[in-house]
Amino acid sequence: MGLAGVEVLVVGYFSARQKRYAALMDELADTVTALGARVVGRSVQRRGVSDGGVKAMDRPYSSRTLVSTGKAREIARAREETGAGAVVFLNPLTDHQRNVLAEILGCPVLSAADLRPPPLESG
């Protein structure tokens, strides 16, 4: 999917230990903008901020959506309010997560890895 001319929400899921999360989100927004899209919103979920979150840090991410159910609903509302045509996650997504999120959010879902050009083949 090309992003030129598309309004996009950017999303990141971070450990509370990640102190550079704002800079990483800025870098994602810059990448999306460089591809011709317009960033119309951002959403961040941090895990491990509360005592319960700290205890959950070693658990795997949601196998369905990466983010919590509540955060997925929040992103869906933001997508509706902004009219965003795509959502780009900073984090890698499985095909299953991408499909479930696309259904929940009602638009294409990409990860930052999808935005990188493939490596050039030498030959």
ZIVEN-V572444 format. One record per residue. N is the residue number from 1. RES is the residue in one letter. SS is DSSP state (hx for helix, st for strand, lp for the rest). PHI is phi in whole degrees, 0 to 359 (none if undefined). PSI is psi in degrees with one decimal (* if undefined). Layout:
BEGIN
n=<N;N>
res=<RES;RES>
ss=<SS;SS>
phi=<PHI;PHI>
psi=<PSI;PSI>
END
This chain:
BEGIN
n=<1;2;3;4;5;6;7;8;9;10;11;12;13;14;15;16;17;18;19;20;21;22;23;24;25;26;27;28;29;30;31;32;33;34;35;36;37;38;39;40;41;42;43;44;45;46;47;48;49;50;51;52;53;54;55;56;57;58;59;60;61;62;63;64;65;66;67;68;69;70;71;72;73;74;75;76;77;78;79;80;81;82;83;84;85;86;87;88;89;90;91;92;93;94;95;96;97;98;99;100;101;102;103;104;105;106;107;108;109;110;111;112;113;114;115;116;117;118;119;120;121;122;123>
res=<M;G;L;A;G;V;E;V;L;V;V;G;Y;F;S;A;R;Q;K;R;Y;A;A;L;M;D;E;L;A;D;T;V;T;A;L;G;A;R;V;V;G;R;S;V;Q;R;R;G;V;S;D;G;G;V;K;A;M;D;R;P;Y;S;S;R;T;L;V;S;T;G;K;A;R;E;I;A;R;A;R;E;E;T;G;A;G;A;V;V;F;L;N;P;L;T;D;H;Q;R;N;V;L;A;E;I;L;G;C;P;V;L;S;A;A;D;L;R;P;P;P;L;E;S;G>
ss=<lp;lp;lp;lp;lp;lp;st;st;st;st;st;st;st;st;st;lp;lp;lp;lp;lp;hx;hx;hx;hx;hx;hx;hx;hx;hx;hx;hx;hx;hx;hx;lp;lp;lp;st;st;st;st;st;st;st;st;st;st;lp;lp;lp;hx;hx;hx;hx;hx;hx;lp;lp;lp;lp;lp;st;lp;lp;lp;st;lp;lp;hx;hx;hx;hx;hx;hx;hx;hx;hx;hx;hx;hx;hx;hx;lp;lp;lp;st;st;st;st;lp;lp;lp;lp;lp;hx;hx;hx;hx;hx;hx;hx;hx;hx;hx;hx;lp;lp;st;st;st;st;hx;hx;hx;hx;lp;lp;lp;lp;lp;lp;lp;lp>
phi=<none;279;258;303;81;266;274;229;262;249;227;224;240;228;288;298;287;280;276;265;301;295;294;294;292;298;297;297;299;297;296;298;295;298;273;95;270;242;282;251;182;225;220;231;240;247;247;102;282;270;301;296;294;298;293;269;304;273;284;293;298;303;289;269;228;69;268;292;300;297;292;299;296;298;295;298;297;297;296;296;294;268;73;303;265;199;235;243;268;294;280;297;236;282;300;297;300;301;294;296;296;299;292;294;273;74;199;298;236;236;244;303;297;288;271;277;293;294;297;288;274;266;183>
psi=<126.4;144.3;-4.3;125.3;0.2;139.8;132.1;141.8;139.4;140.5;140.1;143.6;119.2;150.2;147.9;-20.7;-18.0;103.7;-17.6;19.5;-37.6;-42.2;-37.9;-38.0;-37.6;-41.3;-41.5;-45.4;-40.2;-40.9;-45.9;-43.1;-39.9;-23.9;4.6;4.4;167.1;120.8;119.4;-1.7;161.6;148.4;133.8;134.2;127.0;136.4;135.1;10.5;-42.2;169.7;-43.1;-38.0;-38.1;-41.5;-25.5;-1.7;-32.9;-6.3;150.2;158.2;165.3;128.3;-19.1;-45.2;0.6;-53.7;169.6;162.7;-42.9;-40.6;-38.8;-40.9;-41.3;-42.1;-40.8;-42.0;-44.2;-38.0;-42.9;-44.7;-36.3;-17.1;20.6;140.3;-5.8;157.8;131.3;121.0;138.3;-35.4;150.7;145.8;144.4;164.0;-38.8;-47.6;-44.2;-44.6;-45.0;-45.2;-40.9;-38.7;-45.1;-43.2;-19.2;29.6;167.9;144.8;129.2;164.2;164.2;-32.7;-28.2;-17.8;-13.2;137.1;149.9;151.4;145.6;137.6;133.9;147.0;*>
END
